Amino acid sequence: MRDLLLPSSPGFWRSPVRGPWFTSVLGVVLLGGITVLFVTGLLSYAAYNPGLSPVNDKTPDKGLLGFYLFAWPTDPHWLYRLTQGVHVTLGITLIPVLLAKLWSVVPKLFALPPARSLAHALERISLLLLVGGALFEFTTGVLNVQLDYVFPGSFYPLHFYGAWVFFAAFVTHAVLRVPAALRNLRHMREQHRPEEGELVSPDPVLPTVSRRGALGFVGGGSLLLFATTAGRSFDGPLRETAVLAPHGGPEPGSGPGGFQINKTAASRGISAMETSEEAWRLVVEGHGRTVRLSRTDLLRLPLHSAALPIACVEGWSTSDQWWRGVRLRDLAALVGYEADAAPDVLVESLQRHGAFRRAALRDNQVRDERSLLALFVNGEPLTPDHGYPARVIVPAAPGVLNTKWVARMTFGDL
C-alpha cells in the first residue's frame, strides 16, 4: 500500500534526516545570509545612482520601491568591488544551503488541509512566495553571473521586483517561524530528546547519514562554490581557482591590456575607421557651449593618473589598473563650469547596441580627482576592447558606468 501514498501523506516522506533541528539550523544560516544579500543588493541599486533616471535606471513603475538615500560615494575606491563581490559570492555560496532547506520543508508544501488557522494560512502563502521567489532570484542571478542572458526581458527590473517579492515573503516567514526555530535549537540542545513534529517521518527508512553529516555535506558544497567563485572579486591566489565565476581562471593575456573585459569592440559594432585619429572627435557640451576634441587635442590637456579597478555587476573585478587621462572636471571646465562645481554628466558611447550606451554620473563622481576620461592604461594607449580612443573610469562605480568608446559628454542637470 506504500506505493499508493500521496505526497500529502506524512508516510510518503521517509527520510530520517528531516526534522526541526536540521531545518532550524539551515533557516538560521539563511536568515543571516539572505539579509546580507538584500542589503548588498540595495547597495548595488544605489551604486547606479538611480535618481539619474531614466538614463541609469529604466525600471518602470518602481514607486516607493525605488528609494535610495544617498549619492553613491567615490571613497573608498574599491567600495563597489567589495559590496557586489560579497553579494554575488555569498549568493552562489548559499545555493547548497537553500536547496537543502527547500528539501527539508518540502512535505509542508503538500500538507493538508491547506490552512488550519489564519496564522497557518499566512505561513503557507509566505512559504509558496518564499520558495518561488528564492528559485527565481537565485536562478536569474546565477544566469546573469554566467553571462547567460536568457531572460524574457531585462535582468535589471526582473531581479529588482523579484527581490522585493522574495524579501517580503522572507520577512513574513521569518517573523512566523524564527522564534520556533530558535526554541527548537535551544530545546533539543538542553533536553537531548527525540525530535517530534510534522517534518519528522512516522516511518523513517534506515539512515545512511546523520543530520550533522548532512549539514557537513551542505557546508562542504558551499565551501567548494566559494573557493571556485570568490577569487574573481578579490586579489590573491583564489583568482586562479575561480573557475565557476565569469572570466574565471588566469588572466586572459599579458601586458598592459591583459585584464578582463565584458564587451569587445567587435561585439558592439565599433570599427577601426570610426575610432581613428582622423575620424573620431569627442563632443563636450554644457552651458550652451560645444567643444570638439580629437585625441591629439586631449593629449595636449593636463593628464593625470589613478589606480582603479573595474568591478562588474556580475561579481567579477580586476585588480587596480593604472589609468591616465583627462580629469572629468577639467572637461567640464572647458564648457564653463568651475572644476569644484562640475555638475552631473551624461556620457554617450559609439556602441550601437547593448545596454548602457548612455550612462550618467553624479556631480560628486565628476568632481573626484581620480575620475578620468582615460586615454592610457598601464602605460600604453587603450586597446580597442578596453575602449580606445577614450573611456571613462570612476572610483567605486559599477563597470557599466565606466563607459567605453566615448563619443559625447553633456554636462548639466539631468
Disulfide bonds with the S-S distance in Angstrom:
none
